[in-house]
Amino acid sequence: GELRLVSGKVCLADWIELDPPRLVFDLGRREATWGIHAYMRCLRDLIRSEHQITSYDLAIYLVQFWPKG
């Protein structure tokens, strides 16, 4: 897709929590339109211990930007 950024910055934040952004990425170009690909993969794993089995999910994200035009 495409994304228009006035500041040229992208913030990484939680989707659920209302905390302030944790990381800010400066793409180095203001008032620009960027091409964007976003990929997400969910991994599920089990931890087996002597007394219990615990399941957890891990989400991995890859987001790629490139200047358009």
All heavy atoms as TSV, in Angstrom:
chain	resi	resn	atom	element	x	y	z
A	1	GLY	N	N	0.815	-1.180	0.000
A	1	GLY	CA	C	0.000	0.000	0.000
A	1	GLY	C	C	0.853	1.236	0.000
A	1	GLY	O	O	2.069	1.189	-0.225
A	2	GLU	N	N	0.211	2.347	0.260
A	2	GLU	CA	C	0.880	3.648	0.340
A	2	GLU	C	C	0.516	4.332	1.643
A	2	GLU	O	O	-0.560	4.122	2.190
A	2	GLU	CB	C	0.466	4.554	-0.818
A	2	GLU	CG	C	1.039	4.158	-2.136
A	2	GLU	CD	C	0.744	5.184	-3.218
A	2	GLU	OE1	O	0.052	6.187	-2.958
A	2	GLU	OE2	O	1.226	4.964	-4.326
A	3	LEU	N	N	1.441	5.157	2.122
A	3	LEU	CA	C	1.250	5.883	3.373
A	3	LEU	C	C	1.839	7.276	3.196
A	3	LEU	O	O	2.994	7.415	2.782
A	3	LEU	CB	C	1.952	5.137	4.517
A	3	LEU	CG	C	1.912	5.754	5.892
A	3	LEU	CD1	C	0.480	5.791	6.422
A	3	LEU	CD2	C	2.800	4.974	6.838
A	4	ARG	N	N	1.057	8.305	3.501
A	4	ARG	CA	C	1.539	9.696	3.442
A	4	ARG	C	C	1.917	10.124	4.851
A	4	ARG	O	O	1.103	10.034	5.770
A	4	ARG	CB	C	0.447	10.599	2.896
A	4	ARG	CG	C	0.793	12.054	2.910
A	4	ARG	CD	C	1.201	12.515	1.541
A	4	ARG	NE	N	1.500	13.933	1.592
A	4	ARG	CZ	C	2.592	14.454	1.131
A	4	ARG	NH1	N	3.476	13.679	0.539
A	4	ARG	NH2	N	2.821	15.734	1.196
A	5	LEU	N	N	3.180	10.560	5.029
A	5	LEU	CA	C	3.658	10.986	6.344
A	5	LEU	C	C	4.089	12.443	6.289
A	5	LEU	O	O	4.999	12.798	5.541
A	5	LEU	CB	C	4.836	10.125	6.797
A	5	LEU	CG	C	4.528	8.650	7.049
A	5	LEU	CD1	C	5.809	7.895	7.354
A	5	LEU	CD2	C	3.531	8.509	8.177
A	6	VAL	N	N	3.441	13.273	7.085
A	6	VAL	CA	C	3.799	14.685	7.158
A	6	VAL	C	C	5.130	14.857	7.877
A	6	VAL	O	O	6.006	15.585	7.435
A	6	VAL	CB	C	2.682	15.489	7.871
A	6	VAL	CG1	C	3.102	16.934	8.089
A	6	VAL	CG2	C	1.393	15.423	7.076
A	7	SER	N	N	5.302	14.157	8.999
A	7	SER	CA	C	6.514	14.313	9.813
A	7	SER	C	C	7.664	13.430	9.332
A	7	SER	O	O	8.810	13.677	9.677
A	7	SER	CB	C	6.217	13.957	11.266
A	7	SER	OG	O	5.971	12.563	11.394
A	8	GLY	N	N	7.344	12.378	8.594
A	8	GLY	CA	C	8.366	11.424	8.194
A	8	GLY	C	C	8.727	10.445	9.293
A	8	GLY	O	O	9.703	9.719	9.184
A	9	LYS	N	N	7.932	10.423	10.368
A	9	LYS	CA	C	8.219	9.552	11.506
A	9	LYS	C	C	7.091	8.544	11.707
A	9	LYS	O	O	5.929	8.840	11.466
A	9	LYS	CB	C	8.405	10.375	12.773
A	9	LYS	CG	C	9.615	11.284	12.690
A	9	LYS	CD	C	9.779	12.091	13.932
A	9	LYS	CE	C	10.984	13.012	13.788
A	9	LYS	NZ	N	11.159	13.860	14.963
A	10	VAL	N	N	7.479	7.358	12.189
A	10	VAL	CA	C	6.544	6.287	12.499
A	10	VAL	C	C	6.774	5.891	13.949
A	10	VAL	O	O	7.913	5.714	14.380
A	10	VAL	CB	C	6.776	5.064	11.579
A	10	VAL	CG1	C	5.820	3.944	11.921
A	10	VAL	CG2	C	6.641	5.455	10.122
A	11	CYS	N	N	5.694	5.762	14.723
A	11	CYS	CA	C	5.789	5.382	16.137
A	11	CYS	C	C	5.333	3.947	16.322
A	11	CYS	O	O	4.330	3.531	15.754
A	11	CYS	CB	C	4.911	6.286	16.993
A	11	CYS	SG	S	5.390	8.004	16.943
A	12	LEU	N	N	6.064	3.221	17.131
A	12	LEU	CA	C	5.697	1.862	17.499
A	12	LEU	C	C	5.027	1.915	18.869
A	12	LEU	O	O	5.591	2.441	19.821
A	12	LEU	CB	C	6.946	0.978	17.570
A	12	LEU	CG	C	6.747	-0.444	18.033
A	12	LEU	CD1	C	5.900	-1.209	17.005
A	12	LEU	CD2	C	8.080	-1.121	18.226
A	13	ALA	N	N	3.793	1.398	18.952
A	13	ALA	CA	C	3.045	1.421	20.210
A	13	ALA	C	C	2.180	0.178	20.301
A	13	ALA	O	O	1.934	-0.502	19.313
A	13	ALA	CB	C	2.185	2.675	20.282
A	14	ASP	N	N	1.694	-0.119	21.509
A	14	ASP	CA	C	0.765	-1.219	21.718
A	14	ASP	C	C	-0.581	-0.889	21.096
A	14	ASP	O	O	-1.012	0.258	21.093
A	14	ASP	CB	C	0.544	-1.473	23.214
A	14	ASP	CG	C	1.667	-2.269	23.832
A	14	ASP	OD1	O	2.245	-3.103	23.119
A	14	ASP	OD2	O	1.948	-2.052	25.025
A	15	TRP	N	N	-1.247	-1.925	20.601
A	15	TRP	CA	C	-2.593	-1.744	20.051
A	15	TRP	C	C	-3.619	-1.626	21.173
A	15	TRP	O	O	-4.620	-0.948	21.036
A	15	TRP	CB	C	-2.962	-2.942	19.178
A	15	TRP	CG	C	-2.259	-2.949	17.882
A	15	TRP	CD1	C	-1.038	-3.500	17.623
A	15	TRP	CD2	C	-2.697	-2.383	16.654
A	15	TRP	NE1	N	-0.702	-3.310	16.320
A	15	TRP	CE2	C	-1.704	-2.640	15.701
A	15	TRP	CE3	C	-3.839	-1.696	16.277
A	15	TRP	CZ2	C	-1.825	-2.230	14.381
A	15	TRP	CZ3	C	-3.954	-1.287	14.967
A	15	TRP	CH2	C	-2.955	-1.552	14.039
A	16	ILE	N	N	-3.387	-2.300	22.271
A	16	ILE	CA	C	-4.391	-2.385	23.332
A	16	ILE	C	C	-4.159	-1.330	24.407
A	16	ILE	O	O	-5.070	-0.621	24.797
A	16	ILE	CB	C	-4.384	-3.796	23.956
A	16	ILE	CG1	C	-4.743	-4.827	22.877
A	16	ILE	CG2	C	-5.327	-3.889	25.133
A	16	ILE	CD1	C	-4.550	-6.261	23.298
A	17	GLU	N	N	-2.960	-1.230	24.896
A	17	GLU	CA	C	-2.668	-0.300	25.985
A	17	GLU	C	C	-2.586	1.122	25.467
A	17	GLU	O	O	-2.280	1.367	24.315
A	17	GLU	CB	C	-1.363	-0.698	26.663
A	17	GLU	CG	C	-1.449	-2.058	27.329
A	17	GLU	CD	C	-0.150	-2.462	27.993
A	17	GLU	OE1	O	0.647	-1.571	28.314
A	17	GLU	OE2	O	0.046	-3.666	28.189
A	18	LEU	N	N	-2.844	2.059	26.351
A	18	LEU	CA	C	-2.831	3.471	25.980
A	18	LEU	C	C	-1.523	4.150	26.377
A	18	LEU	O	O	-1.483	5.350	26.577
A	18	LEU	CB	C	-4.033	4.186	26.622
A	18	LEU	CG	C	-5.394	3.654	26.178
A	18	LEU	CD1	C	-6.512	4.363	26.936
A	18	LEU	CD2	C	-5.584	3.835	24.684
A	19	ASP	N	N	-0.469	3.375	26.474
A	19	ASP	CA	C	0.845	3.929	26.803
A	19	ASP	C	C	1.336	4.810	25.668
A	19	ASP	O	O	0.943	4.634	24.517
A	19	ASP	CB	C	1.869	2.801	27.010
A	19	ASP	CG	C	1.559	1.973	28.247
A	19	ASP	OD1	O	0.865	2.488	29.134
A	19	ASP	OD2	O	2.015	0.818	28.307
A	20	PRO	N	N	2.244	5.750	25.962
A	20	PRO	CA	C	2.844	6.538	24.874
A	20	PRO	C	C	3.694	5.639	23.976
A	20	PRO	O	O	4.101	4.554	24.383
A	20	PRO	CB	C	3.717	7.559	25.608
A	20	PRO	CG	C	3.846	7.078	27.001
A	20	PRO	CD	C	2.719	6.124	27.276
A	21	PRO	N	N	3.981	6.086	22.753
A	21	PRO	CA	C	4.794	5.276	21.835
A	21	PRO	C	C	6.134	4.894	22.463
A	21	PRO	O	O	6.738	5.672	23.180
A	21	PRO	CB	C	5.012	6.193	20.636
A	21	PRO	CG	C	3.915	7.189	20.714
A	21	PRO	CD	C	3.585	7.347	22.171
A	22	ARG	N	N	6.565	3.680	22.171
A	22	ARG	CA	C	7.817	3.195	22.748
A	22	ARG	C	C	9.027	3.501	21.865
A	22	ARG	O	O	10.089	3.776	22.355
A	22	ARG	CB	C	7.707	1.697	22.992
A	22	ARG	CG	C	6.746	1.391	24.109
A	22	ARG	CD	C	6.854	-0.067	24.514
A	22	ARG	NE	N	6.159	-0.346	25.734
A	22	ARG	CZ	C	4.850	-0.463	25.843
A	22	ARG	NH1	N	4.093	-0.302	24.786
A	22	ARG	NH2	N	4.288	-0.729	26.999
A	23	LEU	N	N	8.853	3.401	20.568
A	23	LEU	CA	C	9.957	3.647	19.636
A	23	LEU	C	C	9.474	4.569	18.531
A	23	LEU	O	O	8.359	4.436	18.044
A	23	LEU	CB	C	10.429	2.341	19.003
A	23	LEU	CG	C	11.106	1.325	19.901
A	23	LEU	CD1	C	11.364	0.044	19.130
A	23	LEU	CD2	C	12.407	1.870	20.441
A	24	VAL	N	N	10.331	5.485	18.121
A	24	VAL	CA	C	10.023	6.376	16.998
A	24	VAL	C	C	11.087	6.161	15.933
A	24	VAL	O	O	12.283	6.233	16.217
A	24	VAL	CB	C	9.998	7.857	17.437
A	24	VAL	CG1	C	9.743	8.760	16.247
A	24	VAL	CG2	C	8.941	8.079	18.518
A	25	PHE	N	N	10.643	5.861	14.722
A	25	PHE	CA	C	11.540	5.674	13.588
A	25	PHE	C	C	11.417	6.881	12.671
A	25	PHE	O	O	10.321	7.229	12.240
A	25	PHE	CB	C	11.170	4.405	12.805
A	25	PHE	CG	C	11.313	3.153	13.619
A	25	PHE	CD1	C	10.232	2.623	14.291
A	25	PHE	CD2	C	12.537	2.512	13.710
A	25	PHE	CE1	C	10.364	1.468	15.042
A	25	PHE	CE2	C	12.675	1.358	14.459
A	25	PHE	CZ	C	11.588	0.836	15.128
A	26	ASP	N	N	12.532	7.524	12.385
A	26	ASP	CA	C	12.554	8.662	11.471
A	26	ASP	C	C	12.965	8.143	10.098
A	26	ASP	O	O	14.090	7.678	9.918
A	26	ASP	CB	C	13.534	9.716	11.965
A	26	ASP	CG	C	13.460	11.012	11.175
A	26	ASP	OD1	O	12.874	11.033	10.062
A	26	ASP	OD2	O	13.987	12.025	11.679
A	27	LEU	N	N	12.054	8.216	9.138
A	27	LEU	CA	C	12.346	7.723	7.792
A	27	LEU	C	C	13.183	8.702	6.984
A	27	LEU	O	O	13.611	8.394	5.880
A	27	LEU	CB	C	11.035	7.402	7.067
A	27	LEU	CG	C	10.186	6.310	7.734
A	27	LEU	CD1	C	8.887	6.119	6.977
A	27	LEU	CD2	C	10.943	5.004	7.830
A	28	GLY	N	N	13.422	9.901	7.534
A	28	GLY	CA	C	14.363	10.827	6.932
A	28	GLY	C	C	13.808	11.713	5.828
A	28	GLY	O	O	14.576	12.421	5.172
A	29	ARG	N	N	12.507	11.686	5.629
A	29	ARG	CA	C	11.923	12.523	4.579
A	29	ARG	C	C	10.541	12.992	5.026
A	29	ARG	O	O	9.652	12.194	5.235
A	29	ARG	CB	C	11.809	11.713	3.290
A	29	ARG	CG	C	11.594	12.568	2.071
A	29	ARG	CD	C	11.450	11.736	0.833
A	29	ARG	NE	N	12.737	11.229	0.386
A	29	ARG	CZ	C	12.904	10.561	-0.728
A	29	ARG	NH1	N	11.879	10.290	-1.505
A	29	ARG	NH2	N	14.101	10.136	-1.083
A	30	ARG	N	N	10.380	14.316	5.178
A	30	ARG	CA	C	9.082	14.894	5.566
A	30	ARG	C	C	8.211	15.105	4.334
A	30	ARG	O	O	8.718	15.194	3.225
A	30	ARG	CB	C	9.304	16.235	6.262
A	30	ARG	CG	C	10.075	16.130	7.568
A	30	ARG	CD	C	10.347	17.493	8.131
A	30	ARG	NE	N	9.093	18.197	8.350
A	30	ARG	CZ	C	8.635	18.562	9.529
A	30	ARG	NH1	N	9.345	18.321	10.595
A	30	ARG	NH2	N	7.490	19.188	9.645
A	31	GLU	N	N	6.897	15.203	4.589
A	31	GLU	CA	C	5.929	15.479	3.519
A	31	GLU	C	C	6.120	14.538	2.333
A	31	GLU	O	O	6.202	14.965	1.188
A	31	GLU	CB	C	6.052	16.940	3.050
A	31	GLU	CG	C	5.751	17.962	4.114
A	31	GLU	CD	C	4.267	18.067	4.434
A	31	GLU	OE1	O	3.416	17.669	3.608
A	31	GLU	OE2	O	3.964	18.551	5.537
A	32	ALA	N	N	6.199	13.241	2.611
A	32	ALA	CA	C	6.466	12.264	1.563
A	32	ALA	C	C	5.428	11.146	1.590
A	32	ALA	O	O	4.805	10.876	2.611
A	32	ALA	CB	C	7.867	11.674	1.732
A	33	THR	N	N	5.274	10.517	0.451
A	33	THR	CA	C	4.443	9.327	0.338
A	33	THR	C	C	5.369	8.122	0.261
A	33	THR	O	O	6.343	8.124	-0.486
A	33	THR	CB	C	3.544	9.403	-0.914
A	33	THR	OG1	O	2.707	10.560	-0.802
A	33	THR	CG2	C	2.677	8.168	-1.044
A	34	TRP	N	N	5.040	7.122	1.044
A	34	TRP	CA	C	5.868	5.923	1.157
A	34	TRP	C	C	5.108	4.705	0.687
A	34	TRP	O	O	3.915	4.555	0.977
A	34	TRP	CB	C	6.278	5.703	2.617
A	34	TRP	CG	C	7.121	6.813	3.154
A	34	TRP	CD1	C	6.680	7.976	3.710
A	34	TRP	CD2	C	8.533	6.884	3.147
A	34	TRP	NE1	N	7.743	8.762	4.058
A	34	TRP	CE2	C	8.895	8.119	3.721
A	34	TRP	CE3	C	9.537	6.028	2.711
A	34	TRP	CZ2	C	10.215	8.506	3.876
A	34	TRP	CZ3	C	10.853	6.417	2.869
A	34	TRP	CH2	C	11.184	7.645	3.440
A	35	GLY	N	N	5.786	3.828	-0.020
A	35	GLY	CA	C	5.252	2.497	-0.255
A	35	GLY	C	C	5.452	1.703	1.024
A	35	GLY	O	O	6.402	1.935	1.770
A	36	ILE	N	N	4.533	0.787	1.305
A	36	ILE	CA	C	4.631	0.027	2.552
A	36	ILE	C	C	4.158	-1.407	2.341
A	36	ILE	O	O	3.186	-1.658	1.643
A	36	ILE	CB	C	3.828	0.710	3.684
A	36	ILE	CG1	C	3.971	-0.066	4.990
A	36	ILE	CG2	C	2.379	0.914	3.302
A	36	ILE	CD1	C	3.357	0.634	6.193
A	37	HIS	N	N	4.917	-2.331	2.899
A	37	HIS	CA	C	4.517	-3.742	3.027
A	37	HIS	C	C	4.542	-4.056	4.515
A	37	HIS	O	O	5.507	-3.704	5.196
A	37	HIS	CB	C	5.489	-4.683	2.336
A	37	HIS	CG	C	5.322	-4.774	0.871
A	37	HIS	ND1	N	6.322	-5.263	0.058
A	37	HIS	CD2	C	4.302	-4.472	0.045
A	37	HIS	CE1	C	5.918	-5.236	-1.198
A	37	HIS	NE2	N	4.694	-4.760	-1.225
A	38	ALA	N	N	3.524	-4.722	4.991
A	38	ALA	CA	C	3.487	-5.136	6.395
A	38	ALA	C	C	3.159	-6.626	6.456
A	38	ALA	O	O	2.218	-7.077	5.807
A	38	ALA	CB	C	2.456	-4.328	7.162
A	39	TYR	N	N	3.956	-7.345	7.197
A	39	TYR	CA	C	3.780	-8.780	7.364
A	39	TYR	C	C	3.701	-9.092	8.854
A	39	TYR	O	O	4.372	-8.460	9.664
A	39	TYR	CB	C	4.967	-9.555	6.780
A	39	TYR	CG	C	5.230	-9.286	5.340
A	39	TYR	CD1	C	6.124	-8.300	4.950
A	39	TYR	CD2	C	4.581	-10.023	4.356
A	39	TYR	CE1	C	6.369	-8.048	3.613
A	39	TYR	CE2	C	4.814	-9.776	3.018
A	39	TYR	CZ	C	5.721	-8.786	2.651
A	39	TYR	OH	O	5.955	-8.540	1.332
A	40	MET	N	N	2.894	-10.091	9.197
A	40	MET	CA	C	2.786	-10.525	10.584
A	40	MET	C	C	2.699	-12.042	10.612
A	40	MET	O	O	2.036	-12.645	9.773
A	40	MET	CB	C	1.552	-9.933	11.243
A	40	MET	CG	C	1.486	-10.193	12.736
A	40	MET	SD	S	0.675	-11.707	13.173
A	40	MET	CE	C	-0.904	-11.162	13.655
A	41	ARG	N	N	3.400	-12.634	11.560
A	41	ARG	CA	C	3.345	-14.081	11.728
A	41	ARG	C	C	3.160	-14.391	13.206
A	41	ARG	O	O	3.845	-13.829	14.056
A	41	ARG	CB	C	4.638	-14.714	11.229
A	41	ARG	CG	C	4.613	-16.211	11.339
A	41	ARG	CD	C	5.748	-16.835	10.619
A	41	ARG	NE	N	5.611	-18.287	10.736
A	41	ARG	CZ	C	6.415	-19.141	10.216
A	41	ARG	NH1	N	7.439	-18.721	9.505
A	41	ARG	NH2	N	6.231	-20.424	10.361
A	42	CYS	N	N	2.223	-15.264	13.506
A	42	CYS	CA	C	1.968	-15.695	14.879
A	42	CYS	C	C	2.610	-17.052	15.105
A	42	CYS	O	O	2.447	-17.958	14.288
A	42	CYS	CB	C	0.473	-15.833	15.130
A	42	CYS	SG	S	-0.218	-14.434	15.964
A	43	LEU	N	N	3.313	-17.166	16.197
A	43	LEU	CA	C	3.912	-18.440	16.586
A	43	LEU	C	C	3.337	-18.844	17.930
A	43	LEU	O	O	3.178	-18.028	18.818
A	43	LEU	CB	C	5.431	-18.304	16.700
A	43	LEU	CG	C	6.157	-17.798	15.462
A	43	LEU	CD1	C	7.630	-17.596	15.786
A	43	LEU	CD2	C	6.005	-18.768	14.312
A	44	ARG	N	N	3.019	-20.087	18.049
A	44	ARG	CA	C	2.510	-20.607	19.324
A	44	ARG	C	C	3.469	-21.688	19.795
A	44	ARG	O	O	3.929	-22.501	19.025
A	44	ARG	CB	C	1.118	-21.184	19.147
A	44	ARG	CG	C	0.612	-21.833	20.439
A	44	ARG	CD	C	-0.832	-22.103	20.390
A	44	ARG	NE	N	-1.472	-20.826	20.602
A	44	ARG	CZ	C	-2.763	-20.669	20.779
A	44	ARG	NH1	N	-3.556	-21.688	20.741
A	44	ARG	NH2	N	-3.270	-19.487	20.980
A	45	ASP	N	N	3.751	-21.658	21.070
A	45	ASP	CA	C	4.672	-22.645	21.619
A	45	ASP	C	C	4.147	-23.122	22.965
A	45	ASP	O	O	3.331	-22.454	23.598
A	45	ASP	CB	C	6.061	-22.036	21.786
A	45	ASP	CG	C	7.146	-23.096	21.782
A	45	ASP	OD1	O	6.828	-24.291	21.841
A	45	ASP	OD2	O	8.321	-22.720	21.717
A	46	LEU	N	N	4.606	-24.261	23.368
A	46	LEU	CA	C	4.248	-24.818	24.668
A	46	LEU	C	C	5.500	-24.986	25.503
A	46	LEU	O	O	6.542	-25.407	25.018
A	46	LEU	CB	C	3.587	-26.191	24.510
A	46	LEU	CG	C	2.244	-26.235	23.825
A	46	LEU	CD1	C	1.800	-27.694	23.664
A	46	LEU	CD2	C	1.209	-25.477	24.628
A	47	ILE	N	N	5.385	-24.628	26.751
A	47	ILE	CA	C	6.458	-24.875	27.711
A	47	ILE	C	C	5.957	-25.962	28.645
A	47	ILE	O	O	4.943	-25.803	29.312
A	47	ILE	CB	C	6.795	-23.600	28.513
A	47	ILE	CG1	C	7.278	-22.507	27.582
A	47	ILE	CG2	C	7.840	-23.913	29.578
A	47	ILE	CD1	C	7.483	-21.181	28.264
A	48	ARG	N	N	6.643	-27.064	28.652
A	48	ARG	CA	C	6.241	-28.187	29.509
A	48	ARG	C	C	7.169	-28.230	30.721
A	48	ARG	O	O	8.386	-28.280	30.582
A	48	ARG	CB	C	6.322	-29.495	28.742
A	48	ARG	CG	C	5.404	-29.550	27.562
A	48	ARG	CD	C	5.567	-30.871	26.823
A	48	ARG	NE	N	4.987	-30.809	25.497
A	48	ARG	CZ	C	3.710	-31.023	25.223
A	48	ARG	NH1	N	2.871	-31.303	26.193
A	48	ARG	NH2	N	3.269	-30.955	23.984
A	49	SER	N	N	6.561	-28.194	31.857
A	49	SER	CA	C	7.341	-28.368	33.079
A	49	SER	C	C	6.837	-29.626	33.781
A	49	SER	O	O	5.907	-30.283	33.323
A	49	SER	CB	C	7.219	-27.146	33.987
A	49	SER	OG	O	5.930	-27.099	34.564
A	50	GLU	N	N	7.416	-29.903	34.886
A	50	GLU	CA	C	7.057	-31.113	35.612
A	50	GLU	C	C	5.596	-31.094	36.087
A	50	GLU	O	O	4.941	-32.127	36.141
A	50	GLU	CB	C	7.999	-31.259	36.818
A	50	GLU	CG	C	7.907	-32.588	37.508
A	50	GLU	CD	C	8.965	-32.704	38.592
A	50	GLU	OE1	O	10.136	-32.349	38.314
A	50	GLU	OE2	O	8.608	-33.130	39.692
A	51	HIS	N	N	5.055	-29.898	36.381
A	51	HIS	CA	C	3.733	-29.807	36.991
A	51	HIS	C	C	2.671	-29.165	36.101
A	51	HIS	O	O	1.493	-29.248	36.422
A	51	HIS	CB	C	3.817	-29.022	38.302
A	51	HIS	CG	C	4.787	-29.629	39.261
A	51	HIS	ND1	N	4.547	-30.809	39.918
A	51	HIS	CD2	C	6.025	-29.236	39.644
A	51	HIS	CE1	C	5.570	-31.107	40.679
A	51	HIS	NE2	N	6.491	-30.169	40.536
A	52	GLN	N	N	3.057	-28.515	35.021
A	52	GLN	CA	C	2.049	-27.830	34.208
A	52	GLN	C	C	2.527	-27.636	32.781
A	52	GLN	O	O	3.708	-27.746	32.484
A	52	GLN	CB	C	1.688	-26.482	34.814
A	52	GLN	CG	C	2.832	-25.476	34.773
A	52	GLN	CD	C	2.456	-24.166	35.440
A	52	GLN	OE1	O	1.527	-24.108	36.207
A	52	GLN	NE2	N	3.195	-23.124	35.152
A	53	ILE	N	N	1.581	-27.337	31.918
A	53	ILE	CA	C	1.873	-26.984	30.526
A	53	ILE	C	C	1.361	-25.562	30.309
A	53	ILE	O	O	0.206	-25.258	30.601
A	53	ILE	CB	C	1.181	-27.954	29.546
A	53	ILE	CG1	C	1.719	-29.371	29.730
A	53	ILE	CG2	C	1.390	-27.482	28.108
A	53	ILE	CD1	C	1.009	-30.410	28.881
A	54	THR	N	N	2.224	-24.697	29.825
A	54	THR	CA	C	1.863	-23.308	29.586
A	54	THR	C	C	1.984	-23.019	28.101
A	54	THR	O	O	2.975	-23.371	27.471
A	54	THR	CB	C	2.794	-22.358	30.373
A	54	THR	OG1	O	2.739	-22.716	31.748
A	54	THR	CG2	C	2.397	-20.922	30.190
A	55	SER	N	N	0.971	-22.373	27.555
A	55	SER	CA	C	0.988	-21.992	26.150
A	55	SER	C	C	1.180	-20.481	26.061
A	55	SER	O	O	0.659	-19.732	26.882
A	55	SER	CB	C	-0.351	-22.384	25.499
A	55	SER	OG	O	-0.394	-21.901	24.189
A	56	TYR	N	N	1.945	-20.044	25.076
A	56	TYR	CA	C	2.088	-18.606	24.859
A	56	TYR	C	C	2.126	-18.337	23.358
A	56	TYR	O	O	2.457	-19.203	22.563
A	56	TYR	CB	C	3.332	-18.044	25.554
A	56	TYR	CG	C	4.642	-18.548	24.997
A	56	TYR	CD1	C	5.300	-17.831	24.008
A	56	TYR	CD2	C	5.222	-19.726	25.454
A	56	TYR	CE1	C	6.496	-18.285	23.484
A	56	TYR	CE2	C	6.416	-20.180	24.938
A	56	TYR	CZ	C	7.049	-19.460	23.961
A	56	TYR	OH	O	8.221	-19.913	23.444
A	57	ASP	N	N	1.738	-17.119	22.984
A	57	ASP	CA	C	1.756	-16.688	21.593
A	57	ASP	C	C	2.825	-15.627	21.409
A	57	ASP	O	O	3.049	-14.798	22.281
A	57	ASP	CB	C	0.410	-16.099	21.178
A	57	ASP	CG	C	-0.687	-17.142	21.146
A	57	ASP	OD1	O	-0.384	-18.308	20.837
A	57	ASP	OD2	O	-1.834	-16.810	21.452
A	58	LEU	N	N	3.460	-15.658	20.271
A	58	LEU	CA	C	4.465	-14.670	19.920
A	58	LEU	C	C	4.117	-14.150	18.537
A	58	LEU	O	O	3.892	-14.931	17.609
A	58	LEU	CB	C	5.859	-15.315	19.897
A	58	LEU	CG	C	7.007	-14.444	19.409
A	58	LEU	CD1	C	7.254	-13.300	20.394
A	58	LEU	CD2	C	8.259	-15.279	19.237
A	59	ALA	N	N	4.027	-12.832	18.389
A	59	ALA	CA	C	3.743	-12.223	17.095
A	59	ALA	C	C	5.010	-11.537	16.595
A	59	ALA	O	O	5.663	-10.806	17.334
A	59	ALA	CB	C	2.612	-11.211	17.204
A	60	ILE	N	N	5.352	-11.794	15.351
A	60	ILE	CA	C	6.525	-11.185	14.715
A	60	ILE	C	C	6.025	-10.292	13.587
A	60	ILE	O	O	5.228	-10.724	12.749
A	60	ILE	CB	C	7.469	-12.262	14.170
A	60	ILE	CG1	C	7.971	-13.145	15.311
A	60	ILE	CG2	C	8.631	-11.619	13.414
A	60	ILE	CD1	C	8.757	-14.345	14.852
A	61	TYR	N	N	6.493	-9.055	13.573
A	61	TYR	CA	C	6.077	-8.094	12.556
A	61	TYR	C	C	7.280	-7.662	11.722
A	61	TYR	O	O	8.363	-7.447	12.256
A	61	TYR	CB	C	5.473	-6.847	13.203
A	61	TYR	CG	C	4.197	-7.120	13.940
A	61	TYR	CD1	C	4.214	-7.504	15.279
A	61	TYR	CD2	C	2.968	-6.998	13.303
A	61	TYR	CE1	C	3.041	-7.763	15.962
A	61	TYR	CE2	C	1.786	-7.250	13.982
A	61	TYR	CZ	C	1.833	-7.632	15.308
A	61	TYR	OH	O	0.673	-7.890	15.975
A	62	LEU	N	N	7.069	-7.517	10.431
A	62	LEU	CA	C	8.055	-6.938	9.524
A	62	LEU	C	C	7.327	-5.867	8.722
A	62	LEU	O	O	6.332	-6.152	8.055
A	62	LEU	CB	C	8.633	-7.995	8.577
A	62	LEU	CG	C	9.513	-7.460	7.448
A	62	LEU	CD1	C	10.782	-6.825	8.006
A	62	LEU	CD2	C	9.850	-8.564	6.465
A	63	VAL	N	N	7.810	-4.623	8.811
A	63	VAL	CA	C	7.211	-3.518	8.069
A	63	VAL	C	C	8.316	-2.880	7.243
A	63	VAL	O	O	9.360	-2.513	7.775
A	63	VAL	CB	C	6.562	-2.484	9.006
A	63	VAL	CG1	C	5.895	-1.373	8.216
A	63	VAL	CG2	C	5.555	-3.150	9.942
A	64	GLN	N	N	8.085	-2.769	5.942
A	64	GLN	CA	C	9.067	-2.198	5.025
A	64	GLN	C	C	8.504	-0.924	4.397
A	64	GLN	O	O	7.338	-0.893	3.972
A	64	GLN	CB	C	9.396	-3.194	3.923
A	64	GLN	CG	C	10.001	-4.478	4.444
A	64	GLN	CD	C	10.128	-5.524	3.362
A	64	GLN	OE1	O	9.152	-5.855	2.689
A	64	GLN	NE2	N	11.326	-6.070	3.191
A	65	PHE	N	N	9.326	0.132	4.345
A	65	PHE	CA	C	8.955	1.408	3.738
A	65	PHE	C	C	9.938	1.744	2.634
A	65	PHE	O	O	11.134	1.446	2.745
A	65	PHE	CB	C	9.035	2.545	4.773
A	65	PHE	CG	C	8.097	2.404	5.928
A	65	PHE	CD1	C	8.487	1.749	7.089
A	65	PHE	CD2	C	6.824	2.931	5.867
A	65	PHE	CE1	C	7.634	1.624	8.160
A	65	PHE	CE2	C	5.952	2.809	6.927
A	65	PHE	CZ	C	6.365	2.159	8.064
A	66	TRP	N	N	9.480	2.395	1.569
A	66	TRP	CA	C	10.346	2.947	0.534
A	66	TRP	C	C	9.670	4.186	-0.020
A	66	TRP	O	O	8.447	4.266	-0.121
A	66	TRP	CB	C	10.657	1.916	-0.556
A	66	TRP	CG	C	9.468	1.486	-1.346
A	66	TRP	CD1	C	9.015	2.013	-2.522
A	66	TRP	CD2	C	8.543	0.445	-1.009
A	66	TRP	NE1	N	7.874	1.383	-2.934
A	66	TRP	CE2	C	7.565	0.394	-2.015
A	66	TRP	CE3	C	8.438	-0.455	0.044
A	66	TRP	CZ2	C	6.507	-0.500	-2.002
A	66	TRP	CZ3	C	7.400	-1.335	0.066
A	66	TRP	CH2	C	6.449	-1.358	-0.959
A	67	PRO	N	N	10.461	5.202	-0.401
A	67	PRO	CA	C	9.880	6.438	-0.919
A	67	PRO	C	C	9.233	6.208	-2.289
A	67	PRO	O	O	9.761	5.472	-3.114
A	67	PRO	CB	C	11.066	7.394	-1.027
A	67	PRO	CG	C	12.279	6.560	-0.882
A	67	PRO	CD	C	11.906	5.255	-0.284
A	68	LYS	N	N	8.088	6.814	-2.479
A	68	LYS	CA	C	7.374	6.742	-3.755
A	68	LYS	C	C	7.625	8.041	-4.533
A	68	LYS	O	O	7.493	9.121	-3.977
A	68	LYS	CB	C	5.871	6.568	-3.548
A	68	LYS	CG	C	5.469	5.289	-2.828
A	68	LYS	CD	C	5.552	4.095	-3.695
A	68	LYS	CE	C	4.337	4.052	-4.592
A	68	LYS	NZ	N	4.115	2.804	-5.250
A	69	GLY	N	N	7.946	7.901	-5.785
A	69	GLY	CA	C	8.102	9.077	-6.660
A	69	GLY	C	C	9.247	9.867	-6.326
A	69	GLY	O	O	9.729	10.799	-6.177
